[in-house]
Amino acid sequence: MAVIIRNLGYTGSNETPDECHYTVRINQDEIATFVHARGDGLAVCLQKASEAVAAARDKQAARPTEFWTKRIREEPDAPYCGCKD
């Protein structure tokens, strides 16, 4: 599994010219985006990435995921809860 934090470029704001848009990807899937001022350093960048991923995870947890919806359609009789009949 590859975790990639990619700088997408400057935000274009004259007030904060050092800020850039970033994306967090796992393999080919975009997980989250965030804004970071490069001058704040790597530790702050990693913290913001972590917070963006956590927020995206929490948002995703609030609704059924496409993965499970698709899997249930493909395997309607599979025991998803791990329970035995």
N, CA, C and O atoms as a GROMACS GRO file, in nm:
protein
  340
    1MET      N    1   0.085  -0.116   0.000
    1MET     CA    2   0.000   0.000   0.000
    1MET      C    3   0.090   0.123   0.000
    1MET      O    4   0.184   0.133   0.078
    2ALA      N    5   0.060   0.216  -0.087
    2ALA     CA    6   0.134   0.341  -0.094
    2ALA      C    7   0.048   0.455  -0.041
    2ALA      O    8  -0.067   0.471  -0.081
    3VAL      N    9   0.104   0.534   0.050
    3VAL     CA   10   0.038   0.654   0.100
    3VAL      C   11   0.114   0.772   0.041
    3VAL      O   12   0.235   0.784   0.058
    4ILE      N   13   0.042   0.857  -0.029
    4ILE     CA   14   0.104   0.968  -0.102
    4ILE      C   15   0.041   1.100  -0.059
    4ILE      O   16  -0.081   1.114  -0.062
    5ILE      N   17   0.124   1.194  -0.020
    5ILE     CA   18   0.079   1.332   0.006
    5ILE      C   19   0.137   1.415  -0.107
    5ILE      O   20   0.259   1.428  -0.119
    6ARG      N   21   0.050   1.470  -0.188
    6ARG     CA   22   0.095   1.539  -0.310
    6ARG      C   23   0.057   1.687  -0.307
    6ARG      O   24  -0.057   1.723  -0.279
    7ASN      N   25   0.155   1.771  -0.336
    7ASN     CA   26   0.133   1.916  -0.346
    7ASN      C   27   0.071   1.944  -0.483
    7ASN      O   28   0.131   1.915  -0.586
    8LEU      N   29  -0.049   2.000  -0.482
    8LEU     CA   30  -0.119   2.030  -0.608
    8LEU      C   31  -0.094   2.172  -0.656
    8LEU      O   32  -0.137   2.208  -0.765
    9GLY      N   33  -0.026   2.254  -0.577
    9GLY     CA   34   0.006   2.391  -0.618
    9GLY      C   35  -0.053   2.494  -0.525
    9GLY      O   36  -0.128   2.464  -0.432
   10TYR      N   37  -0.017   2.615  -0.553
   10TYR     CA   38  -0.057   2.728  -0.468
   10TYR      C   39  -0.207   2.752  -0.472
   10TYR      O   40  -0.274   2.724  -0.571
   11THR      N   41  -0.257   2.804  -0.361
   11THR     CA   42  -0.401   2.832  -0.350
   11THR      C   43  -0.442   2.952  -0.432
   11THR      O   44  -0.559   2.968  -0.466
   12GLY      N   45  -0.347   3.038  -0.465
   12GLY     CA   46  -0.377   3.157  -0.543
   12GLY      C   47  -0.417   3.276  -0.458
   12GLY      O   48  -0.457   3.379  -0.510
   13SER      N   49  -0.406   3.261  -0.328
   13SER     CA   50  -0.443   3.369  -0.237
   13SER      C   51  -0.328   3.468  -0.221
   13SER      O   52  -0.214   3.427  -0.194
   14ASN      N   53  -0.357   3.595  -0.237
   14ASN     CA   54  -0.255   3.697  -0.215
   14ASN      C   55  -0.226   3.717  -0.066
   14ASN      O   56  -0.117   3.759  -0.029
   15GLU      N   57  -0.324   3.685   0.018
   15GLU     CA   58  -0.306   3.701   0.162
   15GLU      C   59  -0.213   3.595   0.220
   15GLU      O   60  -0.139   3.622   0.315
   16THR      N   61  -0.216   3.477   0.164
   16THR     CA   62  -0.131   3.368   0.211
   16THR      C   63  -0.062   3.302   0.092
   16THR      O   64  -0.098   3.192   0.052
   17PRO      N   65   0.038   3.370   0.036
   17PRO     CA   66   0.102   3.320  -0.086
   17PRO      C   67   0.180   3.190  -0.067
   17PRO      O   68   0.215   3.125  -0.165
   18ASP      N   69   0.207   3.151   0.057
   18ASP     CA   70   0.284   3.030   0.085
   18ASP      C   71   0.195   2.906   0.095
   18ASP      O   72   0.246   2.794   0.103
   19GLU      N   73   0.062   2.923   0.094
   19GLU     CA   74  -0.029   2.810   0.111
   19GLU      C   75  -0.048   2.732  -0.019
   19GLU      O   76  -0.060   2.790  -0.127
   20CYS      N   77  -0.049   2.600  -0.005
   20CYS     CA   78  -0.070   2.511  -0.120
   20CYS      C   79  -0.182   2.412  -0.089
   20CYS      O   80  -0.210   2.380   0.027
   21HIS      N   81  -0.245   2.364  -0.195
   21HIS     CA   82  -0.343   2.256  -0.185
   21HIS      C   83  -0.267   2.124  -0.188
   21HIS      O   84  -0.174   2.107  -0.267
   22TYR      N   85  -0.308   2.032  -0.102
   22TYR     CA   86  -0.248   1.899  -0.098
   22TYR      C   87  -0.358   1.795  -0.106
   22TYR      O   88  -0.473   1.821  -0.070
   23THR      N   89  -0.323   1.677  -0.154
   23THR     CA   90  -0.413   1.564  -0.155
   23THR      C   91  -0.344   1.446  -0.088
   23THR      O   92  -0.223   1.430  -0.098
   24VAL      N   93  -0.424   1.364  -0.020
   24VAL     CA   94  -0.373   1.241   0.041
   24VAL      C   95  -0.436   1.126  -0.038
   24VAL      O   96  -0.558   1.117  -0.053
   25ARG      N   97  -0.349   1.037  -0.087
   25ARG     CA   98  -0.395   0.923  -0.166
   25ARG      C   99  -0.344   0.794  -0.102
   25ARG      O  100  -0.234   0.789  -0.046
   26ILE      N  101  -0.425   0.692  -0.111
   26ILE     CA  102  -0.380   0.556  -0.079
   26ILE      C  103  -0.393   0.479  -0.208
   26ILE      O  104  -0.502   0.459  -0.262
   27ASN      N  105  -0.277   0.436  -0.257
   27ASN     CA  106  -0.267   0.377  -0.391
   27ASN      C  107  -0.325   0.478  -0.491
   27ASN      O  108  -0.273   0.589  -0.501
   28GLN      N  109  -0.429   0.443  -0.563
   28GLN     CA  110  -0.487   0.534  -0.662
   28GLN      C  111  -0.608   0.612  -0.610
   28GLN      O  112  -0.663   0.694  -0.683
   29ASP      N  113  -0.649   0.586  -0.487
   29ASP     CA  114  -0.770   0.646  -0.432
   29ASP      C  115  -0.739   0.774  -0.356
   29ASP      O  116  -0.657   0.775  -0.264
   30GLU      N  117  -0.806   0.884  -0.396
   30GLU     CA  118  -0.791   1.009  -0.320
   30GLU      C  119  -0.875   0.997  -0.194
   30GLU      O  120  -0.995   0.970  -0.200
   31ILE      N  121  -0.811   1.018  -0.079
   31ILE     CA  122  -0.877   1.002   0.049
   31ILE      C  123  -0.921   1.136   0.106
   31ILE      O  124  -1.031   1.147   0.161
   32ALA      N  125  -0.835   1.239   0.094
   32ALA     CA  126  -0.865   1.368   0.154
   32ALA      C  127  -0.782   1.477   0.088
   32ALA      O  128  -0.684   1.450   0.019
   33THR      N  129  -0.824   1.601   0.110
   33THR     CA  130  -0.748   1.718   0.065
   33THR      C  131  -0.734   1.814   0.182
   33THR      O  132  -0.814   1.812   0.276
   34PHE      N  133  -0.632   1.898   0.175
   34PHE     CA  134  -0.612   1.999   0.278
   34PHE      C  135  -0.523   2.110   0.224
   34PHE      O  136  -0.463   2.096   0.118
   35VAL      N  137  -0.516   2.220   0.299
   35VAL     CA  138  -0.432   2.334   0.263
   35VAL      C  139  -0.323   2.346   0.368
   35VAL      O  140  -0.348   2.330   0.488
   36HIS      N  141  -0.201   2.374   0.322
   36HIS     CA  142  -0.086   2.382   0.412
   36HIS      C  143   0.011   2.489   0.363
   36HIS      O  144   0.036   2.500   0.243
   37ALA      N  145   0.064   2.566   0.455
   37ALA     CA  146   0.168   2.664   0.423
   37ALA      C  147   0.303   2.593   0.433
   37ALA      O  148   0.340   2.544   0.540
   38ARG      N  149   0.375   2.587   0.324
   38ARG     CA  150   0.501   2.513   0.319
   38ARG      C  151   0.600   2.559   0.426
   38ARG      O  152   0.678   2.479   0.477
   39GLY      N  153   0.596   2.685   0.458
   39GLY     CA  154   0.687   2.738   0.559
   39GLY      C  155   0.664   2.684   0.699
   39GLY      O  156   0.749   2.698   0.786
   40ASP      N  157   0.548   2.621   0.722
   40ASP     CA  158   0.518   2.564   0.854
   40ASP      C  159   0.592   2.433   0.878
   40ASP      O  160   0.598   2.386   0.992
   41GLY      N  161   0.646   2.373   0.775
   41GLY     CA  162   0.729   2.254   0.791
   41GLY      C  163   0.656   2.122   0.776
   41GLY      O  164   0.533   2.116   0.768
   42LEU      N  165   0.737   2.018   0.771
   42LEU     CA  166   0.688   1.882   0.747
   42LEU      C  167   0.597   1.831   0.859
   42LEU      O  168   0.494   1.770   0.831
   43ALA      N  169   0.634   1.855   0.983
   43ALA     CA  170   0.554   1.803   1.095
   43ALA      C  171   0.411   1.857   1.090
   43ALA      O  172   0.316   1.782   1.112
   44VAL      N  173   0.396   1.984   1.060
   44VAL     CA  174   0.262   2.044   1.050
   44VAL      C  175   0.189   1.987   0.929
   44VAL      O  176   0.068   1.962   0.936
   45CYS      N  177   0.260   1.967   0.819
   45CYS     CA  178   0.199   1.908   0.699
   45CYS      C  179   0.144   1.769   0.730
   45CYS      O  180   0.031   1.737   0.693
   46LEU      N  181   0.223   1.687   0.797
   46LEU     CA  182   0.179   1.552   0.831
   46LEU      C  183   0.061   1.554   0.928
   46LEU      O  184  -0.030   1.471   0.918
   47GLN      N  185   0.061   1.649   1.022
   47GLN     CA  186  -0.050   1.661   1.115
   47GLN      C  187  -0.178   1.700   1.041
   47GLN      O  188  -0.285   1.645   1.067
   48LYS      N  189  -0.167   1.796   0.949
   48LYS     CA  190  -0.285   1.837   0.871
   48LYS      C  191  -0.335   1.724   0.783
   48LYS      O  192  -0.456   1.707   0.766
   49ALA      N  193  -0.243   1.647   0.726
   49ALA     CA  194  -0.283   1.531   0.646
   49ALA      C  195  -0.360   1.432   0.732
   49ALA      O  196  -0.463   1.379   0.691
   50SER      N  197  -0.308   1.407   0.852
   50SER     CA  198  -0.373   1.314   0.944
   50SER      C  199  -0.513   1.362   0.981
   50SER      O  200  -0.607   1.283   0.983
   51GLU      N  201  -0.526   1.490   1.010
   51GLU     CA  202  -0.657   1.546   1.046
   51GLU      C  203  -0.754   1.540   0.929
   51GLU      O  204  -0.873   1.513   0.948
   52ALA      N  205  -0.704   1.564   0.807
   52ALA     CA  206  -0.790   1.559   0.688
   52ALA      C  207  -0.839   1.416   0.664
   52ALA      O  208  -0.955   1.396   0.629
   53VAL      N  209  -0.751   1.317   0.681
   53VAL     CA  210  -0.790   1.177   0.664
   53VAL      C  211  -0.891   1.137   0.770
   53VAL      O  212  -0.990   1.070   0.739
   54ALA      N  213  -0.870   1.177   0.895
   54ALA     CA  214  -0.964   1.145   1.003
   54ALA      C  215  -1.101   1.206   0.976
   54ALA      O  216  -1.204   1.141   0.996
   55ALA      N  217  -1.103   1.331   0.929
   55ALA     CA  218  -1.231   1.397   0.898
   55ALA      C  219  -1.302   1.326   0.783
   55ALA      O  220  -1.424   1.309   0.787
   56ALA      N  221  -1.227   1.285   0.681
   56ALA     CA  222  -1.286   1.214   0.568
   56ALA      C  223  -1.339   1.078   0.613
   56ALA      O  224  -1.445   1.035   0.567
   57ARG      N  225  -1.266   1.010   0.702
   57ARG     CA  226  -1.310   0.881   0.754
   57ARG      C  227  -1.439   0.897   0.833
   57ARG      O  228  -1.532   0.817   0.818
   58ASP      N  229  -1.446   1.000   0.917
   58ASP     CA  230  -1.566   1.023   0.997
   58ASP      C  231  -1.686   1.055   0.909
   58ASP      O  232  -1.797   1.010   0.935
   59LYS      N  233  -1.662   1.133   0.805
   59LYS     CA  234  -1.769   1.168   0.712
   59LYS      C  235  -1.817   1.043   0.638
   59LYS      O  236  -1.937   1.024   0.618
   60GLN      N  237  -1.723   0.959   0.597
   60GLN     CA  238  -1.757   0.836   0.526
   60GLN      C  239  -1.831   0.739   0.617
   60GLN      O  240  -1.922   0.669   0.572
   61ALA      N  241  -1.795   0.733   0.744
   61ALA     CA  242  -1.859   0.642   0.838
   61ALA      C  243  -2.005   0.678   0.862
   61ALA      O  244  -2.083   0.594   0.905
   62ALA      N  245  -2.040   0.801   0.834
   62ALA     CA  246  -2.177   0.847   0.858
   62ALA      C  247  -2.273   0.799   0.750
   62ALA      O  248  -2.394   0.816   0.764
   63ARG      N  249  -2.222   0.740   0.641
   63ARG     CA  250  -2.310   0.690   0.534
   63ARG      C  251  -2.256   0.556   0.483
   63ARG      O  252  -2.137   0.529   0.497
   64PRO      N  253  -2.342   0.474   0.423
   64PRO     CA  254  -2.295   0.346   0.370
   64PRO      C  255  -2.190   0.368   0.262
   64PRO      O  256  -2.202   0.458   0.180
   65THR      N  257  -2.089   0.287   0.264
   65THR     CA  258  -1.984   0.303   0.164
   65THR      C  259  -2.022   0.235   0.034
   65THR      O  260  -2.099   0.139   0.033
   66GLU      N  261  -1.968   0.285  -0.074
   66GLU     CA  262  -1.992   0.225  -0.205
   66GLU      C  263  -1.940   0.082  -0.208
   66GLU      O  264  -1.999  -0.006  -0.272
   67PHE      N  265  -1.829   0.058  -0.139
   67PHE     CA  266  -1.772  -0.075  -0.136
   67PHE      C  267  -1.872  -0.176  -0.084
   67PHE      O  268  -1.896  -0.279  -0.148
   68TRP      N  269  -1.932  -0.148   0.032
   68TRP     CA  270  -2.025  -0.244   0.090
   68TRP      C  271  -2.153  -0.254   0.009
   68TRP      O  272  -2.208  -0.363  -0.007
   69THR      N  273  -2.200  -0.142  -0.042
   69THR     CA  274  -2.322  -0.145  -0.124
   69THR      C  275  -2.300  -0.234  -0.245
   69THR      O  276  -2.386  -0.316  -0.278
   70LYS      N  277  -2.187  -0.217  -0.311
   70LYS     CA  278  -2.155  -0.298  -0.429
   70LYS      C  279  -2.140  -0.445  -0.390
   70LYS      O  280  -2.191  -0.534  -0.459
   71ARG      N  281  -2.071  -0.471  -0.281
   71ARG     CA  282  -2.046  -0.609  -0.239
   71ARG      C  283  -2.177  -0.680  -0.202
   71ARG      O  284  -2.194  -0.797  -0.234
   72ILE      N  285  -2.266  -0.610  -0.136
   72ILE     CA  286  -2.394  -0.670  -0.098
   72ILE      C  287  -2.476  -0.704  -0.222
   72ILE      O  288  -2.542  -0.808  -0.227
   73ARG      N  289  -2.471  -0.617  -0.325
   73ARG     CA  290  -2.541  -0.646  -0.450
   73ARG      C  291  -2.481  -0.770  -0.517
   73ARG      O  292  -2.554  -0.853  -0.571
   74GLU      N  293  -2.349  -0.781  -0.514
   74GLU     CA  294  -2.282  -0.893  -0.581
   74GLU      C  295  -2.294  -1.023  -0.503
   74GLU      O  296  -2.299  -1.131  -0.564
   75GLU      N  297  -2.300  -1.017  -0.370
   75GLU     CA  298  -2.304  -1.136  -0.285
   75GLU      C  299  -2.415  -1.121  -0.180
   75GLU      O  300  -2.385  -1.110  -0.062
   76PRO      N  301  -2.541  -1.121  -0.222
   76PRO     CA  302  -2.650  -1.093  -0.127
   76PRO      C  303  -2.663  -1.194  -0.014
   76PRO      O  304  -2.720  -1.161   0.090
   77ASP      N  305  -2.612  -1.316  -0.030
   77ASP     CA  306  -2.627  -1.418   0.074
   77ASP      C  307  -2.504  -1.432   0.162
   77ASP      O  308  -2.502  -1.518   0.251
   78ALA      N  309  -2.402  -1.351   0.141
   78ALA     CA  310  -2.278  -1.361   0.220
   78ALA      C  311  -2.302  -1.310   0.362
   78ALA      O  312  -2.375  -1.213   0.381
   79PRO      N  313  -2.242  -1.373   0.463
   79PRO     CA  314  -2.258  -1.331   0.602
   79PRO      C  315  -2.164  -1.216   0.636
   79PRO      O  316  -2.050  -1.239   0.676
   80TYR      N  317  -2.209  -1.093   0.622
   80TYR     CA  318  -2.122  -0.975   0.642
   80TYR      C  319  -2.093  -0.947   0.788
   80TYR      O  320  -1.990  -0.887   0.819
   81CYS      N  321  -2.180  -0.987   0.877
   81CYS     CA  322  -2.159  -0.956   1.018
   81CYS      C  323  -2.071  -1.059   1.087
   81CYS      O  324  -2.032  -1.038   1.202
   82GLY      N  325  -2.040  -1.170   1.019
   82GLY     CA  326  -1.963  -1.275   1.082
   82GLY      C  327  -2.049  -1.368   1.166
   82GLY      O  328  -1.997  -1.457   1.233
   83CYS      N  329  -2.181  -1.346   1.162
   83CYS     CA  330  -2.273  -1.429   1.240
   83CYS      C  331  -2.301  -1.558   1.166
   83CYS      O  332  -2.287  -1.566   1.044
   84LYS      N  333  -2.340  -1.658   1.241
   84LYS     CA  334  -2.381  -1.785   1.180
   84LYS      C  335  -2.533  -1.793   1.187
   84LYS      O  336  -2.594  -1.750   1.285
   85ASP      N  337  -2.591  -1.847   1.083
   85ASP     CA  338  -2.737  -1.860   1.081
   85ASP      C  339  -2.788  -1.957   1.183
   85ASP      O  340  -2.908  -1.979   1.193
   0.00000   0.00000   0.00000
